[in-house]
Amino acid sequence: MSLQIATYNVNSIANPTKRKAVFDFLYTVYADIFLLQETHSKPDIEKEWQNQWTRGQAIFHSSNENTPKSGVAILVNTKQIYIEQTSSDLKGRILAIKLFYFDKQIQIINIYAPSGTLNRVENRNFFEKLYPHIISNIPVILAGDFNCIENHVLDKHPPIRAYEKPVTLMTLKHTFNLIDTYRTQNPTTVTFTRHAPLD
C-alpha cells in the first residue's frame, strides 16, 4: 500500500478558466491527494469550488480577513480515502486533515508559509504556530509551500551569502522527529522547486 501526494502552489485559481485548467491537469496526474497553496479562495465561494472537483472530497480553507494571496486546499483523488477530521488557522495558511486510507489513519498538514519581511520574522513565527496541528499519535505528513530553504547550496542558485537558517522549522522537525523525505533519498542533489523570472 502506498499513498501518493502531490503539492502545487497554483498562484490563484480564482479565475474560473484557470481553475478548470488546473483541475483538468490534476485529473491527469497520478496522485491520491493534491495539496494546493495560494488558491486565493474566499469562504463564500469555496462550496462552489468543492462541487467543481469531482474525484473525491475537496476542502478549501481561507481567511475571513482581507488577505487575497492566501488560501490552501486539499483535494482527494480517489474514493478510497475518507477525511475524518480537519483543523485550520485563521489566516488561510494551514489546513490539517485526519484521513482513513485502507484502514490506516494518517494526519496530513498542508501549509502556505509567508515569505516574511527581509529579516524573515513572519516566516519564523509561522512555524511556531504549527505545533498544535502536528501533535498527534498517528503518522504525520507535513507538506506544502514552506517559503524557506534549509541548505543554501543545494536549494538555491546562486547560493545566498548572508544565509539565515530556518531555526524554527528545524526545531519543529527535531521536536516531532520529522524528516525531509526528498533530502533523505537525495542528500546531495541540487534541486529547485521555484524558478524566478530573469531581470
C-alpha positions as CSV (number, residue, x, y, z in Angstrom):
1,M,0.0,0.0,0.0
2,S,1.3,3.4,-0.9
3,L,-0.1,6.9,-0.7
4,Q,0.9,9.3,-3.5
5,I,0.8,13.1,-2.6
6,A,1.4,16.0,-4.9
7,T,1.7,19.6,-3.9
8,Y,1.4,22.7,-6.0
9,N,1.5,26.5,-5.5
10,V,-1.2,27.4,-8.0
11,N,-0.8,31.2,-7.7
12,S,-4.5,31.7,-7.6
13,I,-7.4,29.7,-9.1
14,A,-9.9,32.4,-8.6
15,N,-10.3,32.8,-12.3
16,P,-12.9,30.1,-13.5
17,T,-11.0,29.4,-16.7
18,K,-7.7,28.9,-14.9
19,R,-9.4,26.8,-12.1
20,K,-10.9,24.5,-14.7
21,A,-7.5,24.2,-16.4
22,V,-5.8,23.4,-13.1
23,F,-8.4,20.8,-12.2
24,D,-8.2,19.2,-15.7
25,F,-4.4,19.0,-15.3
26,L,-4.7,17.4,-11.9
27,Y,-7.1,14.8,-13.2
28,T,-4.1,13.6,-15.4
29,V,-1.6,13.4,-12.5
30,Y,-1.1,10.0,-10.8
31,A,-1.7,11.0,-7.1
32,D,-4.1,10.2,-4.4
33,I,-4.1,13.6,-2.8
34,F,-3.3,17.1,-4.0
35,L,-2.2,19.9,-1.7
36,L,-2.7,23.3,-3.2
37,Q,-1.3,26.7,-1.9
38,E,-2.1,30.3,-2.7
39,T,-5.6,29.4,-4.1
40,H,-7.0,32.9,-3.3
41,S,-10.3,31.3,-2.3
42,K,-12.9,33.0,-0.1
43,P,-15.3,31.4,2.3
44,D,-18.4,32.5,0.3
45,I,-17.3,30.7,-2.9
46,E,-15.5,27.6,-1.5
47,K,-18.6,25.4,-1.6
48,E,-18.9,26.1,-5.3
49,W,-15.3,25.2,-5.8
50,Q,-15.7,21.9,-3.9
51,N,-18.5,20.9,-6.2
52,Q,-16.3,21.5,-9.2
53,W,-13.8,18.9,-8.0
54,T,-15.4,15.6,-9.0
55,R,-12.9,12.9,-8.0
56,G,-13.4,12.9,-4.2
57,Q,-13.6,15.1,-1.2
58,A,-12.3,18.6,-1.5
59,I,-11.6,21.1,1.3
60,F,-10.7,24.7,0.7
61,H,-9.6,27.0,3.5
62,S,-9.2,30.8,3.5
63,S,-9.2,33.7,5.8
64,N,-12.2,36.0,6.6
65,E,-9.7,38.8,6.6
66,N,-8.7,40.8,3.5
67,T,-5.8,38.5,2.6
68,P,-6.3,37.6,-1.0
69,K,-3.0,36.0,-1.5
70,S,-3.6,33.2,1.0
71,G,-5.7,30.1,0.7
72,V,-4.9,26.4,0.9
73,A,-6.8,23.3,-0.3
74,I,-6.7,19.5,-0.1
75,L,-8.2,17.6,-3.0
76,V,-8.8,13.8,-2.7
77,N,-8.3,12.0,-6.0
78,T,-9.8,8.6,-5.0
79,K,-13.0,7.3,-3.4
80,Q,-10.9,5.1,-1.2
81,I,-9.8,8.0,1.1
82,Y,-12.2,9.4,3.7
83,I,-11.4,12.6,5.5
84,E,-12.4,12.2,9.1
85,Q,-11.4,15.5,10.8
86,T,-10.0,18.9,9.8
87,S,-8.3,21.8,11.6
88,S,-7.0,25.1,10.3
89,D,-5.7,28.5,11.3
90,L,-7.3,32.0,11.0
91,K,-5.0,33.2,8.2
92,G,-5.8,30.7,5.4
93,R,-2.3,29.2,5.6
94,I,-2.7,25.9,7.5
95,L,-5.1,23.1,6.7
96,A,-4.8,19.8,8.5
97,I,-6.8,16.6,8.0
98,K,-7.0,13.2,9.5
99,L,-7.9,10.5,6.9
100,F,-8.5,6.8,6.6
101,Y,-6.7,5.0,3.8
102,F,-7.0,1.2,3.7
103,D,-7.9,1.2,7.4
104,K,-4.8,3.3,8.2
105,Q,-5.2,6.7,9.9
106,I,-2.9,9.5,8.8
107,Q,-2.6,13.2,9.5
108,I,-1.7,15.5,6.6
109,I,-0.9,19.1,7.1
110,N,-0.9,21.4,4.1
111,I,0.9,24.8,4.7
112,Y,1.5,28.0,2.8
113,A,4.1,29.8,4.9
114,P,4.5,33.5,4.5
115,S,7.6,34.7,2.7
116,G,8.1,37.3,5.5
117,T,10.0,40.5,5.6
118,L,13.7,40.8,4.9
119,N,14.5,39.6,8.4
120,R,12.1,36.7,8.0
121,V,10.3,37.3,11.3
122,E,6.8,36.4,9.9
123,N,8.1,33.2,8.4
124,R,9.8,32.1,11.6
125,N,6.8,32.9,13.7
126,F,4.6,30.8,11.3
127,F,6.3,27.5,12.1
128,E,5.9,28.1,15.8
129,K,2.1,28.1,15.2
130,L,2.2,24.6,13.7
131,Y,2.7,22.7,16.9
132,P,-1.0,22.2,17.8
133,H,-1.7,20.8,14.4
134,I,1.2,18.4,14.4
135,I,0.8,16.9,17.9
136,S,-0.7,13.5,17.1
137,N,-0.5,9.8,18.0
138,I,-0.7,8.9,14.3
139,P,1.8,9.3,11.4
140,V,2.1,12.9,10.3
141,I,2.9,14.3,6.8
142,L,3.8,18.0,6.7
143,A,3.9,19.4,3.1
144,G,3.2,22.5,1.1
145,D,5.0,25.8,0.3
146,F,7.5,26.5,3.1
147,N,8.9,29.7,1.6
148,C,12.3,29.0,3.0
149,I,15.2,26.7,2.5
150,E,17.5,24.7,4.8
151,N,20.6,24.4,2.6
152,H,21.7,27.5,0.7
153,V,24.0,25.4,-1.6
154,L,21.6,22.6,-2.6
155,D,18.3,24.5,-2.6
156,K,19.1,27.9,-4.1
157,H,21.1,29.2,-7.1
158,P,23.1,31.2,-6.7
159,P,23.8,30.4,-3.1
160,I,22.9,33.1,-0.5
161,R,25.9,34.8,1.0
162,A,24.0,36.1,4.1
163,Y,22.3,32.8,4.7
164,E,19.9,32.6,7.7
165,K,18.9,29.0,8.6
166,P,15.1,28.5,9.3
167,V,15.7,27.8,13.0
168,T,12.0,27.4,14.0
169,L,11.4,24.9,11.2
170,M,14.5,22.9,12.1
171,T,13.4,22.9,15.8
172,L,9.9,21.7,14.7
173,K,11.4,18.9,12.7
174,H,13.6,17.8,15.6
175,T,10.8,18.0,18.2
176,F,8.5,15.8,16.2
177,N,11.1,13.6,14.5
178,L,10.1,14.8,11.1
179,I,12.3,14.0,8.1
180,D,12.7,15.6,4.7
181,T,11.9,12.6,2.5
182,Y,13.4,14.1,-0.6
183,R,16.6,15.1,1.0
184,T,16.9,11.7,2.8
185,Q,16.7,10.0,-0.6
186,N,18.7,12.7,-2.5
187,P,21.2,14.1,0.0
188,T,23.5,15.8,-2.5
189,T,21.2,16.6,-5.5
190,V,20.9,20.3,-6.4
191,T,17.2,20.9,-7.0
192,F,14.9,23.9,-7.2
193,T,11.1,23.9,-6.9
194,R,10.8,27.5,-7.9
195,H,12.3,29.5,-10.7
196,A,12.2,33.3,-10.5
197,P,11.9,35.2,-13.8
198,L,15.1,36.7,-15.1
199,D,15.5,40.5,-14.8
